[in-house]
């Protein structure tokens, strides 16, 4: 197995270029993140050789000159963050997340390995960190597909699906909706219709992880080298889906509470799992609270039906509230746009505006703090140059 089996390609090789010639530095992908310790699958130090002297070509060409798969063997190691990387990180989002490609320094004679750089991401699924108005948490990086998993039981919520869909589209990954536990739903077809109306062109699949029914399309999305991520609340069946696709119990599972369909956390950390067919899947802990983070473009894609209706509004900057001749409000009155979807649209708009105001206020506070530190340091420097008694 080589780096290409983990999704490495010419694009990532180009992004890795700043570290490619550094001694003892290898490209690798983060498989597990747990309490600031990372499990990383790494390739060779650089094109031309391994650390032990065996020859290898990182990017060989075929007879037609086309780039073909990397053939270097992989090695799984544990690594921690280099001090320089932590010092220069502006926020938690600048540090590695599961799915990230990283530059790992491995020196003979040293204990452990150090991650010295994070390769620029192709995609990232982010949410706002709880309790931090300016904190971004990267849930999964460099994913091609996000599987939004929702159970068809008492915890079913189209509005929650919309929120996941909004953030998935902003991430740059393609969304796929998986509806689980059809045996606990009296009218599966009606639920599916609700989701299809809300999700537009995103594929929707009904699956039963316990029996394995309906999972063939999921495996079909994850061809060799493609990465998916499973996102959803606790108890919806994410870990069971992985176990079915792998063919063994690689992830722990627990039953949900019958009285309210609430799940209990069994996945406690994010992990990238390799599937028999060559695809890769990131399992994540359940997320009941999913706070928005920078989703302007995703908002337009997720509510493209409302954006299309807005073209018929009298005013170009119509907020679709109290303005006259509003095509969106008229669609609600006519029944062509549901009141729930209209309300969800405005609720998310308000949340985005609130987040923006909070970030602006925090930015002003941080700027004042930096100015005070700089002024204090400058005054101290002046006093030192003038000498005692000056």
N, C-alpha and C positions, 0 to 999 in steps of 0.2 A: 504494500500500500504506500502511495506517495502523497505529496502535498495536494496534487490535483484531485485526489479522492476526497479531500476536505474542502474543495471549492476554489483552490488556488488557480489563477489563470494569469494571462499576460497583463491584465489591468492591475491586479494586486502586485505583480512583480514590479511594475512601474512605480506603484505607490510605495513599495518597500525600498526603492532605490537609495534614499538617504542613509540606510543602514547596510546596504548590500556589501560594501567593501570594508566594513569595520571588522577587525579581528575578533574571533570567538563569538560572533553574533549570528544567530540563526533565525530564520522566519518560523513562526509557529502560530497555531490557532488555539484560543482559550476554550477548553472543554468544560471546566468547572470553575466557579468562583465561590469561595467559602471562607469568610472571615479574613479577607485580604491575602489568602493563599490561593494560588491558581494552579490548576492542572492544565498543562499545555502540551499539545502534540507538535513537535518541532521537526524540521528538516535538517539538512546538512548546513555546515557553517557558511559556505558560499560555493558558487559554481566552481567545479574543478576538483574538489576533494572533500572528504570527511575529515573530522579532527584526527582520526586514526590513520589517515593517509590513503584510504581506499578512493579510487577515482570514481567520479560520477559527473554527469552533465545535468544541470538543473533544467535547462530549456533546450533539449535537442530538437532538431528539425527532421522532418521526413524527407523523402526524395523530392517532393514538390516545394520544399522550403517552408512548409506550414509548421507552426508551432504545435507540438504534440505534448502529451501528458508528462508531467514530471515523474521520474522513476525513482527518486531518492526514497530510501526507507524512512519511516517515521519513528520517533522515540517519544514516549510520554514521560514528562518530568513535572516536578513541583517547582514553582517559582514564586518569588515575592517581588514587590515593586522596588526598583532602584530608587535611592534617595533623591537623585536629581529629578527623576520623573515626578515623584510626589511633590517636590518643591516647586516645580514649574507648572504644575497643573492648576489652572484657574478655578476649576470646580471638579466635583466628583465625576461629572460627565466626561472629563478629559482622561480619566483612568480606565483601565481595561474592563470590558464586560464580556459575558459569555458570547462567543461568536466572533469576537475581535481577532484580527490578525495582529500579531505583535512581534517586536524584535527582542529576542531573548539572548542574554549574554551567558555563555557557559565556558568557564575557564577550568582547565585541569588543575587539580590541587585545591580548588575552592569548594566549600560546602554550599550546595544548593545552586540555584540559577536566579538571575535577576532580569526582570522585564525592563528594558531601557527605553522602549518607545511603543506607541500605538500607531499602527498603520492607518492612514485616513480611511474612514468608513465609507462603504458604498451605500448602505442603508442603516437606519437605526430606529428602533421603536422606543420612544421616550415618554415618560410621564413626569408630572411634577412631584417632587418628594414631599411626603406628608410633613406639615409644619414648617416648610421652608418655601417662602414665596418666590425665591430666585433659584431654587435647587432643582436641577434636572437629573433624573435617574434614567440611565439607559438600561432597559430591560433585556434587550437582545440586539446584537449588532450583525450586520452583513447577512441578513436573511432575505431570501427571494420570495417567500410566501409566509403569510401569517394566517394560521388557522384559528378563527374566532369560535371558541367552543361554548355552547349554551345548552343547558338541559331543558327538555320539554316537560318539566315538572312544575311545582308551585313556585319555583324561583325564576321562571321564564320572564324575560323582559326585553321587548323590542328596543326600548330606549337605551338599555345598556349595550345592546348590540350596535346601535348607532354610534355610541361613544367609542367603542372599540374600533369600529369601521373608520370613523373620523381620524383616529390616531394612527391606524394602520396605513391609510392612504397618505398621511403626512410623512410617514416613515420612509416611503419609497418602495415598500414591498407590496405584493399583490395580495388582496384579501380573499379568503375562502371561508364560508360559514359552515360549521358543523353543528347540527342539532342532534343531541344525544337523548337517550332514555325515552324513545317513542312509546314504549310500553306503559309509561306513566301519564300519557296524554290521551284524552278522550277524542280529540279531533286534530290529528296530526296535519291533515291537509289545510285546515284553516290557519294553523300556526305557521306553516310553511308560506302560505299566501301573505300573511302579515310581514314575514321577514323579507320575502322577495320584493314587496312594495317598498320597504324601507331601504333595501340594500342595492337597488338598481341592478347593475350588471355583474355584481359579485356572485360567484357560484354558490349555491346552497345545497347541502347534502344532509340527508337524515341517516345517522349511523347508530348502531347499537354496539358499543365497545365490549360489553360483557359477552355477547355471542359472536362478535366479529362481523356481523352483517353490515354491509354498506361501506366497508373500509377499503375496498378495492380502488375506488377513485382517489382516495387519500394517498395510497402508495404510488398511484400513477403520477401524481403531481411531483413526487420526490424522486426524480431520476438521479442518476449518478452525479455527485458533486453539487446538487442543489440543496439548499438549506431552508427548512421551514421552522416556524416557532408556534407552539401551542399556547394560546392565551385565553383565560377565562376564569371564572370564580372557582373556589374550592368545591370539590365534589361533583363537577360536571363530567368527569371521566377522562381528563387529559392523560394521566399516568396509565390508565387502562388502555387507552388508544396506543400509546407507545409500546406497552407490553404485547399487544396484538400484532403490531407491525414488526416488532423484533422477533416474536415467536417464543419469548420467555419472560418471566417476571423480573425485569430489570429495575422496575420502579415499584415502590410500595403503594398500596391502595387501602382505603378505608371506606366504610359505608357512610352515607349522609344520614342526618337525623330525619326520621320519617315525618315528624310533626310539622317541620317548616322547610324541609328540603335543603337545609344549610349543610355545607360541606365542612369537613375538618381537615386542616392542613396535614398532608402526608409528604408532599414535596417541600423541602425546607430550603433548597438552594437551586439555582439554575444550572442546567447541565445539557451539553450537546451530546446526543446519542447517535451512533452510526447504525443505519438500517441495513438489513441483508441485501437489498437491491442497490445499495450504493448511495442512497440519499442520506441526509442528515436532519435531525429534528431536535429542537431545543425545548425541553420541558421547563416550565416555570411554576413557582408557587402561585396559588390562587390569589386573585386580586379583586376583592369586593369593592375597594375604593380606587377609582381610576381618574385622577385629576388631570385636566388638560395641560398640554405643554406645546406652545407654538404650532397651532394647527390651522393657520389661515387658509392655505391651499387645500388641505384636507376637508375643511368646512365646505368649500365650493364644490368639491367632488362628491361628498357624501349627500349634500342637499342640492344636487344638480336640478331636481325637479322644481324646487323653489327658486333657484337661480334663473331657470328658464322662464318661469311665470313672471319673475320680476322685470323681465324685458318689456312686459306690457303695462307696467306701472306708469302713471302720469309723470312722476318725478324720478329723475335718474338716481337720486340719493335717497329714495324711499326706504324707510325703516320698517314698513309693513305693519304699522301700528295704528296711528290716528290720521295718516295722510289720506286725502280724498283720491278716489279712482285708483285704488291699490289693487292690482291684479291678483296678488297673493291672498289678500283678505276676501276678495270676491270668489276665489277658488274654494276657500273654506266654506263660505256661505252656500256655494253651489254643491258642495259635497265632493268635489273632485280632488280636494286636498283635505286629509283628516285633521281634525282639531288637535289630536295628540301629536301628530308630526309637526304641525305649526307651533305648538307650545314647546316641543322639544328643541326646535330650531332657535326660538327666542331664548330659551333657558341656556343653551350652549353659547349663544352670542353674548349674553350677559356675563357668563362665567369667563369667557375670553376677555371681555372688557375689564372685568374686575381684576383678573390676573395681570393684565397690562398695567393697570393703575398701581397695583401693589409693587410690581417690578420697577416702575418709574420712581416710586417713593423710596424703595430700597436702594436704587441706584444713586439717588440724590444723597441719601444718608452715607453710603459708602464713599462717595466722592468728597463729602465734607470731612469724613474721617481721614481719608488719604491726604487731603490738603493740610489738616492739622498736623499729621505726622511729618510731612515734608517741611512745613514751616518750623516746627519744633527742632528738626534736625538741622535746618539751615541756621537758625538762631544759635544753636549749640556750636556749630562750626565757626560762626563769626566770633563768638566769645572765646573759643579756643585760640583763634588766630591773634586776637588782641592781647591775650595773656592775662595773668592775674591782675586784678585791680583796674582793668581797662574800663 
